[in-house]
Amino acid sequence: METLIKNDVIVLGILMLVLGLVFTTAASEHKFWKRFYTFIPPIFLCYFIPGLFNSFGLISGSLSGLNKMASTYLLPASLVLLTLGLDFPSLRKLGGKAVLIFFAGTLGIILGGPIALSIGKLIHPEAFTGTGPDEVWRGMATIAGSWIGGGANQAAMKEMFQPSAPLFSGMIAVDVLVANVLMALLLFMAGKNDRINRFLNADTRSLDEVKARLVAIRNENARIPSSTDLMKIAAVGIVPTGLAHLLANRIGPYLGTHFPELAQKLSLSSTFFWMVLLVSLFGILLSLTPLKKLEGAGASKVGTVFLYILVATIGMNMDVLSIFDTPVFFLVGFIWIFFHLIVIFLAAKLTRAPLFFVAVGSQANVGGAASAPVVASAFDSALAPVGAILAVLGYAVGTYGAYISALIMQAIY
């Protein structure tokens, strides 16, 4: 099929128009849009609409250099900015249980992927015979990135393990459908909070203290950003990106030359792997400095803008019709998320953690910063920042957890 628009400047303009319209309508108070986005998450449209344009020949992901640009420059910068707001004192105030439950959810995702993959192969082995870029574990690695951290971590896994465009399209559909079913379930459970807490024999005394601290932090740091703030945010995102590229371009080839077998097994010769690992580390380290205060000026919002531009360029490579080719992948996704819930509820039962920690810990993993505050506010609006804090923790560990899960899935594929 002949591509109608090949100029990347025009293509970028089209993608930004799509993002602008999606975000504008998602924020609208009009009844139609509020109901529409109850069922269709905005991020899905940011993938899906560029995918439609690609599928019908308006633009071409394969001919465009925008995805390469976004994954090279915007992805690492977004990882730094999204990790910058990590607030360790607030996490300590949440108590060890909150972090423990969060990491129990992370463990459920890391191990649930290989378990679901094994079960899927038993149920429908023909769907798991792909080779090279069509190996299913590669696509599932991108789901692991999304379900531990979010879109940036998913994109990192995509660039690292290179699933084919049709496989990745199917995995996006699995990701969105299963994650939104989970969110609906968690919101339903929030309405049964007292009953479930009795079942868990939960201790809820720490939540009031957390609420008071978060309100104080929010009032202290929130401000309208100045030009200086925005320039600092840009520097904090881009300077570590440049440093990470500088180091990664030396570490990867060095390990590939001197430790070829180890590098091949663990992807340690990949410069992209080291770049993502380093920018995540830089973001964590910067969160321990006064630069963390830039979060009050909107550092994570700038990181989110970078991220959604990346999401749109990834969507350009989608073959929309391919999502209907392998329904067994949806079954694998639900098995995966069910295992995650078993692990996180078991951890809560053993530690007497409240349902709030379960729901927010789960959504901070699977839904990320976009939806974890929504689930938190279903319990109490003042606790919405807790979801954001844990979601930022997900951004920080998502790449590492997803990478471990991917290596296990690769080993059993």
C-alpha positions as CSV (number, residue, x, y, z in Angstrom):
1,M,0.0,0.0,0.0
2,E,1.4,3.4,-1.0
3,T,2.0,5.7,2.0
4,L,0.3,9.1,1.6
5,I,2.4,11.2,3.9
6,K,6.2,10.5,4.2
7,N,7.6,13.8,5.5
8,D,8.4,13.2,9.2
9,V,7.7,16.9,10.1
10,I,4.2,16.6,8.8
11,V,3.8,13.2,10.5
12,L,4.9,14.6,13.8
13,G,2.4,17.4,13.4
14,I,-0.4,14.8,12.9
15,L,0.7,12.8,15.9
16,M,0.8,15.9,18.1
17,L,-2.7,16.8,16.8
18,V,-3.9,13.3,17.9
19,L,-2.3,13.6,21.3
20,G,-3.8,17.1,21.8
21,L,-7.3,16.0,20.9
22,V,-7.1,12.9,23.1
23,F,-5.9,14.8,26.1
24,T,-8.4,17.6,25.6
25,T,-11.4,15.3,25.3
26,A,-10.2,13.1,28.2
27,A,-10.2,16.2,30.4
28,S,-13.6,17.3,29.2
29,E,-16.6,17.4,31.6
30,H,-19.0,16.7,28.8
31,K,-21.1,13.7,29.6
32,F,-20.3,11.9,26.3
33,W,-16.5,12.1,26.8
34,K,-16.7,11.2,30.5
35,R,-18.7,8.1,29.6
36,F,-16.5,7.3,26.6
37,Y,-13.3,7.4,28.6
38,T,-14.9,5.3,31.3
39,F,-14.5,2.4,28.8
40,I,-11.7,3.5,26.5
41,P,-8.4,4.6,28.3
42,P,-6.7,7.6,26.7
43,I,-3.4,5.8,26.3
44,F,-5.0,3.2,24.2
45,L,-6.1,5.9,21.7
46,C,-2.6,7.3,21.7
47,Y,-1.4,3.9,20.4
48,F,-4.5,3.0,18.4
49,I,-5.2,6.0,16.3
50,P,-1.6,6.2,14.9
51,G,-1.9,2.5,14.3
52,L,-5.0,3.1,12.2
53,F,-3.2,5.7,10.2
54,N,-0.4,3.2,9.6
55,S,-2.8,0.4,8.7
56,F,-4.6,2.4,6.1
57,G,-1.6,4.0,4.5
58,L,-1.8,7.6,5.7
59,I,1.6,7.3,7.4
60,S,4.2,4.6,7.7
61,G,6.0,3.5,10.9
62,S,8.5,1.6,8.9
63,L,9.5,4.6,6.7
64,S,9.5,7.1,9.6
65,G,12.5,7.9,11.8
66,L,10.3,9.4,14.6
67,N,10.2,6.2,16.7
68,K,14.0,6.0,16.6
69,M,14.2,9.7,17.6
70,A,11.7,9.3,20.5
71,S,13.2,6.1,21.8
72,T,16.8,7.5,21.7
73,Y,16.1,11.0,23.2
74,L,12.6,11.2,24.8
75,L,12.4,7.8,26.4
76,P,15.5,8.1,28.6
77,A,14.6,11.7,29.5
78,S,11.1,10.7,30.5
79,L,12.5,7.9,32.7
80,V,14.7,10.4,34.6
81,L,11.9,12.9,35.1
82,L,9.3,10.3,36.1
83,T,11.7,8.9,38.7
84,L,12.8,12.3,40.0
85,G,9.8,12.6,42.3
86,L,10.6,9.4,44.2
87,D,10.1,10.5,47.9
88,F,11.8,8.0,50.3
89,P,10.6,9.8,53.5
90,S,7.0,9.4,52.3
91,L,7.6,5.8,51.5
92,R,9.0,5.3,55.0
93,K,5.9,7.0,56.5
94,L,3.8,4.6,54.5
95,G,5.4,1.8,56.6
96,G,7.2,-1.2,55.4
97,K,3.9,-2.9,54.6
98,A,3.1,-0.6,51.8
99,V,6.4,-1.1,50.0
100,L,6.3,-4.8,50.8
101,I,2.9,-5.2,49.2
102,F,4.0,-3.2,46.2
103,F,7.0,-5.5,45.7
104,A,4.8,-8.5,46.2
105,G,2.8,-7.3,43.3
106,T,6.0,-6.8,41.3
107,L,7.0,-10.3,42.1
108,G,3.6,-11.6,41.0
109,I,4.2,-9.9,37.6
110,I,7.8,-11.1,37.3
111,L,6.9,-14.8,38.0
112,G,3.3,-14.6,36.6
113,G,4.6,-14.0,33.1
114,P,6.6,-17.2,32.8
115,I,3.8,-19.2,34.5
116,A,1.1,-17.8,32.2
117,L,3.4,-18.5,29.2
118,S,3.9,-22.1,30.3
119,I,0.1,-22.6,30.7
120,G,-0.6,-20.9,27.3
121,K,1.9,-23.3,25.6
122,L,0.0,-26.3,27.0
123,I,-3.4,-24.9,26.0
124,H,-2.5,-23.7,22.5
125,P,1.1,-24.7,21.5
126,E,0.6,-23.6,17.9
127,A,0.4,-20.0,19.0
128,F,3.9,-20.1,20.6
129,T,5.9,-21.4,17.7
130,G,7.2,-18.1,16.4
131,T,10.8,-17.5,15.9
132,G,13.1,-14.4,15.9
133,P,11.0,-11.2,16.4
134,D,7.8,-13.3,16.5
135,E,8.8,-15.2,19.7
136,V,6.0,-14.6,22.0
137,W,8.2,-14.0,25.1
138,R,9.5,-10.9,23.4
139,G,6.0,-9.4,23.3
140,M,5.2,-10.5,26.8
141,A,8.4,-8.8,28.0
142,T,6.8,-5.5,26.9
143,I,3.7,-6.3,29.0
144,A,5.9,-7.0,32.0
145,G,7.5,-3.5,31.5
146,S,4.0,-1.9,31.4
147,W,2.7,-3.9,34.3
148,I,5.6,-3.1,36.6
149,G,6.4,0.4,35.7
150,G,4.4,1.9,32.8
151,G,4.6,3.1,29.2
152,A,8.2,4.1,29.4
153,N,9.3,0.8,30.8
154,Q,7.2,-1.0,28.2
155,A,8.9,1.0,25.5
156,A,12.3,0.2,27.0
157,M,11.5,-3.6,26.8
158,K,10.2,-3.2,23.2
159,E,13.5,-1.5,22.2
160,M,15.5,-4.0,24.1
161,F,13.9,-7.3,22.9
162,Q,12.5,-6.1,19.5
163,P,9.2,-8.0,19.1
164,S,7.7,-7.8,15.6
165,A,5.1,-5.1,14.9
166,P,2.2,-7.5,14.6
167,L,3.2,-9.3,17.9
168,F,3.6,-6.0,19.7
169,S,0.2,-4.8,18.5
170,G,-1.4,-7.9,19.9
171,M,0.4,-7.4,23.2
172,I,-0.8,-3.8,23.5
173,A,-4.4,-5.0,23.2
174,V,-3.8,-7.7,25.9
175,D,-2.1,-5.1,28.1
176,V,-4.9,-2.5,27.8
177,L,-7.8,-4.9,28.1
178,V,-6.5,-6.9,31.1
179,A,-5.2,-3.9,32.9
180,N,-8.5,-2.1,32.7
181,V,-10.5,-5.2,33.9
182,L,-8.1,-5.2,36.9
183,M,-8.7,-1.6,37.6
184,A,-12.5,-2.1,37.5
185,L,-12.1,-4.9,39.9
186,L,-10.0,-2.9,42.3
187,L,-12.5,0.0,42.3
188,F,-15.3,-2.5,43.0
189,M,-13.3,-3.8,46.0
190,A,-12.7,-0.3,47.3
191,G,-16.5,-0.2,47.9
192,K,-16.1,-3.3,50.0
193,N,-13.2,-1.9,51.9
194,D,-14.3,-2.6,55.4
195,R,-15.4,-6.2,54.7
196,I,-12.2,-7.1,52.9
197,N,-10.1,-5.5,55.7
198,R,-11.8,-7.7,58.2
199,F,-11.0,-10.7,56.1
200,L,-7.3,-9.6,56.0
201,N,-7.4,-8.7,59.7
202,A,-5.8,-5.5,58.6
203,D,-4.2,-2.7,60.7
204,T,-5.1,0.7,59.2
205,R,-3.7,3.1,61.8
206,S,-0.8,4.3,59.6
207,L,-3.0,5.8,56.9
208,D,-4.0,8.9,58.8
209,E,-0.4,9.9,59.5
210,V,0.5,9.3,55.8
211,K,-2.5,11.5,54.8
212,A,-1.3,14.4,56.9
213,R,2.2,14.3,55.6
214,L,1.2,14.1,52.0
215,V,-1.1,17.1,52.3
216,A,1.8,19.1,53.9
217,I,4.3,18.1,51.1
218,R,1.8,19.0,48.4
219,N,1.1,22.4,49.8
220,E,4.8,23.1,50.4
221,N,6.1,22.2,46.9
222,A,3.4,22.9,44.4
223,R,3.9,26.1,42.3
224,I,3.4,27.5,38.9
225,P,6.6,26.7,37.0
226,S,8.8,29.6,35.8
227,S,10.9,29.6,32.7
228,T,13.9,28.8,35.0
229,D,12.0,25.8,36.4
230,L,11.2,24.5,33.0
231,M,14.8,25.0,31.8
232,K,16.0,23.1,34.8
233,I,13.5,20.3,34.2
234,A,14.7,20.0,30.6
235,A,18.4,19.9,31.7
236,V,17.6,17.3,34.4
237,G,16.0,15.1,31.8
238,I,18.4,15.6,28.9
239,V,21.9,15.9,30.6
240,P,21.6,12.4,32.3
241,T,20.4,11.1,28.9
242,G,23.5,12.3,27.2
243,L,25.7,10.9,30.0
244,A,23.9,7.6,29.9
245,H,24.5,7.4,26.1
246,L,28.2,8.2,26.6
247,L,28.7,5.4,29.1
248,A,26.4,2.9,27.4
249,N,28.3,3.3,24.1
250,R,31.4,2.1,25.9
251,I,30.1,-0.5,28.4
252,G,28.0,-2.5,25.9
253,P,30.7,-3.0,23.3
254,Y,33.3,-3.7,25.9
255,L,31.3,-6.5,27.5
256,G,30.4,-7.8,24.0
257,T,34.0,-8.0,23.1
258,H,35.5,-9.3,26.4
259,F,32.6,-11.4,27.7
260,P,30.7,-12.5,24.6
261,E,28.9,-15.6,26.0
262,L,27.7,-13.8,29.1
263,A,26.7,-10.7,27.1
264,Q,24.7,-12.8,24.6
265,K,22.8,-14.6,27.3
266,L,21.9,-11.5,29.3
267,S,21.8,-8.9,26.5
268,L,24.6,-7.1,28.3
269,S,26.2,-6.1,25.0
270,S,23.1,-4.0,24.2
271,T,23.9,-0.3,24.5
272,F,20.2,0.4,24.8
273,F,20.0,-1.8,27.9
274,W,22.8,0.1,29.6
275,M,21.3,3.4,28.6
276,V,17.9,2.6,30.2
277,L,19.5,1.1,33.3
278,L,21.8,4.1,33.8
279,V,19.1,6.8,33.3
280,S,16.9,4.9,35.8
281,L,19.8,4.9,38.3
282,F,20.4,8.6,37.6
283,G,16.8,9.4,38.3
284,I,16.9,7.6,41.6
285,L,20.1,9.4,42.6
286,L,18.7,12.8,41.6
287,S,15.6,12.1,43.7
288,L,17.9,12.2,46.7
289,T,19.1,15.8,45.9
290,P,17.4,19.2,46.1
291,L,16.5,18.8,42.4
292,K,13.6,16.6,43.6
293,K,11.8,19.8,44.3
294,L,11.4,20.3,40.6
295,E,8.6,17.8,40.8
296,G,6.5,20.6,42.4
297,A,7.1,22.6,39.2
298,G,5.9,19.7,37.0
299,A,8.9,17.5,36.2
300,S,6.8,14.4,35.9
301,K,4.3,16.3,33.7
302,V,7.1,17.1,31.3
303,G,8.3,13.5,31.4
304,T,4.7,12.4,30.6
305,V,4.6,14.6,27.5
306,F,7.9,13.0,26.3
307,L,6.4,9.6,27.1
308,Y,3.2,10.1,25.2
309,I,5.1,11.4,22.1
310,L,7.0,8.1,22.3
311,V,3.7,6.2,22.7
312,A,2.3,7.8,19.5
313,T,5.4,6.9,17.5
314,I,5.3,3.3,18.7
315,G,1.6,3.2,17.7
316,M,2.7,4.1,14.1
317,N,4.2,0.6,13.9
318,M,0.9,-1.2,14.8
319,D,-1.0,-3.4,12.5
320,V,-4.4,-2.9,14.1
321,L,-6.1,-5.9,12.5
322,S,-3.5,-8.3,13.9
323,I,-4.9,-8.0,17.4
324,F,-7.7,-10.4,16.5
325,D,-5.3,-13.1,15.3
326,T,-4.4,-14.9,18.5
327,P,-7.2,-14.7,21.2
328,V,-5.2,-17.2,23.4
329,F,-2.9,-14.3,24.3
330,F,-5.8,-12.7,26.1
331,L,-6.2,-15.9,28.2
332,V,-2.5,-15.8,29.0
333,G,-2.9,-12.2,30.1
334,F,-5.8,-13.0,32.5
335,I,-3.8,-16.0,33.9
336,W,-0.9,-13.7,34.4
337,I,-2.9,-11.0,36.3
338,F,-4.7,-13.6,38.4
339,F,-1.4,-14.9,39.6
340,H,-0.3,-11.4,40.5
341,L,-3.5,-11.0,42.6
342,I,-2.9,-14.2,44.4
343,V,0.6,-13.2,45.4
344,I,-0.3,-9.7,46.5
345,F,-3.4,-10.8,48.5
346,L,-1.3,-13.6,50.2
347,A,1.3,-11.0,51.2
348,A,-1.4,-8.7,52.6
349,K,-3.0,-11.6,54.6
350,L,0.4,-12.6,56.1
351,T,1.3,-9.0,57.0
352,R,-2.2,-7.7,58.0
353,A,-1.9,-5.0,55.4
354,P,-5.1,-3.1,54.5
355,L,-6.9,-3.4,51.2
356,F,-5.8,0.2,50.4
357,F,-2.1,-1.0,50.1
358,V,-3.2,-4.0,48.1
359,A,-5.3,-2.0,45.6
360,V,-2.8,0.9,45.2
361,G,0.2,-1.4,45.2
362,S,-1.4,-3.5,42.4
363,Q,-2.4,-0.5,40.4
364,A,0.9,1.2,40.9
365,N,2.5,-1.8,39.2
366,V,-0.1,-2.5,36.5
367,G,-1.6,0.9,35.8
368,G,1.2,3.2,36.7
369,A,1.0,6.9,37.5
370,A,-2.0,7.5,35.3
371,S,-4.4,5.3,37.2
372,A,-2.9,4.5,40.6
373,P,-4.0,7.8,42.1
374,V,-7.5,7.1,40.8
375,V,-7.6,3.9,42.7
376,A,-6.1,5.6,45.8
377,S,-8.7,8.3,45.7
378,A,-11.5,5.7,45.6
379,F,-10.6,5.1,49.3
380,D,-9.9,8.8,50.2
381,S,-9.2,11.7,47.9
382,A,-6.4,12.9,50.2
383,L,-4.6,9.6,49.6
384,A,-4.4,10.0,45.9
385,P,-0.7,11.1,46.1
386,V,0.1,7.7,47.6
387,G,-0.7,6.1,44.3
388,A,1.6,8.5,42.5
389,I,4.5,7.8,44.9
390,L,4.2,4.1,44.5
391,A,3.8,4.4,40.7
392,V,7.1,6.4,40.6
393,L,8.7,3.5,42.5
394,G,7.3,1.3,39.7
395,Y,9.0,3.5,37.1
396,A,12.3,3.1,39.0
397,V,12.2,-0.7,39.2
398,G,10.0,-1.5,36.2
399,T,12.9,-1.9,33.7
400,Y,14.8,-4.2,36.1
401,G,11.8,-6.4,37.0
402,A,10.6,-6.7,33.5
403,Y,14.1,-7.6,32.3
404,I,14.3,-10.4,34.9
405,S,10.8,-11.7,33.8
406,A,11.8,-11.6,30.2
407,L,15.0,-13.6,30.8
408,I,12.9,-16.3,32.6
409,M,10.3,-16.4,29.8
410,Q,13.1,-16.6,27.2
411,A,14.6,-19.5,29.0
412,I,11.4,-21.6,29.1
413,Y,10.1,-20.6,25.6
